[in-house]
Amino acid sequence: MAQYVAADANHDGGVNLLDIVAFRKTLLGIYESFPGNTSWRFGVWPQSLVSDDLSTFQETQYIEVLQGGTTKADFLGIKIGDLNGELASFFGGQPIEIRSGEQINLSIEDVPMVPGKPVTIDIRATEAMTIEGLQLGWILNEMSFVDVQGMTLPIAEENISFTHDGAFRLSWHTDQVTHINKGDVLFSLTLLPNSATSLAGNILQAEEILPSEIYTEGQTHEANLEVIQTGNEVLSNISFFGVMPNPFSDQTIIRYKLEQGACVSTSMMHLAACCMQQSRYLHPASISCN
């Protein structure tokens, strides 16, 4: 009975697809609270919890005599959505968050971005796995969400939410397991940079808005996001030329050749290893001067 009460998200006296939708929209931040329901339901205690008929769950204690009658009334609190009893373990002194599996990494490749120009990024698996569900909580700094496209996982717009403060949430699950190979693209995101020029440092995990987790057969894993830097590959295609003129001038020209377009970062350092000035530009393939 307790699990049925916890699963009845919309308080309609049954457990069905509408409850799954309500839970998902609450996780995504679309709902601030469960529709038509409270966060907790309190039942009279003791009572039988053997039945799966929610109409038999007693939530009212009747006290017929106020003077000299009942002076103590116990109750049973059930947290809506707590189907596996983690909250009860928390009140018993155990951690509320129990992840049974090892950390699993997801990767995206850092790409140069031009403010105002949409860019599509692929979220890839770094190892083979059999997946049943996925939830993610990220912060997108200086970027706006444009579109999502399911690849190996059939993720659609109904599985995500994006708010004006940059909070990105994703919640997806399936009744049938999905087999993932190493390097598979799970889904793709199209983002619109406002002022960001790269993904590194601008796409961050945010446990406070939604813990990032991957659900495999019988286990829950922390989903860690890796931003793969391609700087080494770009550096191999850069040719540097001599600095001119000599150090006695108050101006210096640094010449270099790019075989392909890339973001170029420059840093001016003090002799004491303090950074005095930094700049970052997106250059096409050419000989450029800085």
C-alpha positions, 0 to 999 in steps of 0.5 A: 500500500505505501508504495502505491500511495507514494506512486500516486503523484496526482492523487487521483486514486490510481497509479498510471501513465499520468503519474509518470508524466507528473513525476517527470515534469516535477523533476524537470522543474516544469511543475513546482509541486505535484498537481492536486497533491501534497509532498507528503501524505499522512495515514492513521497508524496502525492500519493494514497496508496489505491492500493495493486499493488506494481508497482503503488508505485511512488518513483521518483519525476520528476522536469521539471524546475530547475529555478523558478520551484519546490523548495520543494519535500516531500517524504514518508519513509517506513521501510522494515519489519515495518508492524505494524507501530511501527517505526512511533510511535517511531518517534512520541515520543512513544517507538518502542518496545511495548509488550502487554502481561506479561512476560513468563518464559522458563526453562532449568535444569542446568546439569553438563557438561564435556568439549568435551562431547555433552549434550542435554538440554530441553527447557520447558514451565513453564505455559500453553499457545497458541503460534503462534511464538517464537524468542530467542537471547542467548549467549552460553559461552564456548559452541558450537551448535551441533543440534536442535530437535523440540518437541512440537514446530516443530523447525528445523535447518532452524529456528536457527543460531549460530555464532562463537562468541556464538550468538544463534538466533531462529525465528519460527512462524506458521499459526495455533496456537499451544497449550502448556501445563505447563512442555511441552518440546518446543524443545531440543538443543545438545551443545558441551562444550568447557570449560564450566562445567555447564549451569548456567552463560554460557547461557545468554539472549542477547537483543542486538542480538535479543529480546526474545519474545513469540507471543500468540493470539494478544499479544507479551510477553517477553520470560525470560530464567530460569536456574533451579538449582538442587543443593538442590537435589544433596546436599541431596545425599552428606555425609560429613565426618570429616575434617582431620587432625587438623587445625595445619597442612598446609594440609587438606583432606575433604572427602565426599560420592556422591550417584550420579555423580555431579559437586563439587565446593569448595571455600576457604574463608578468615576469613574476608569472602573474597574468596581466591580460588575456584575450580570445578570438575566433580566427579562420584558417589563414596567416593572422597577426595579433 
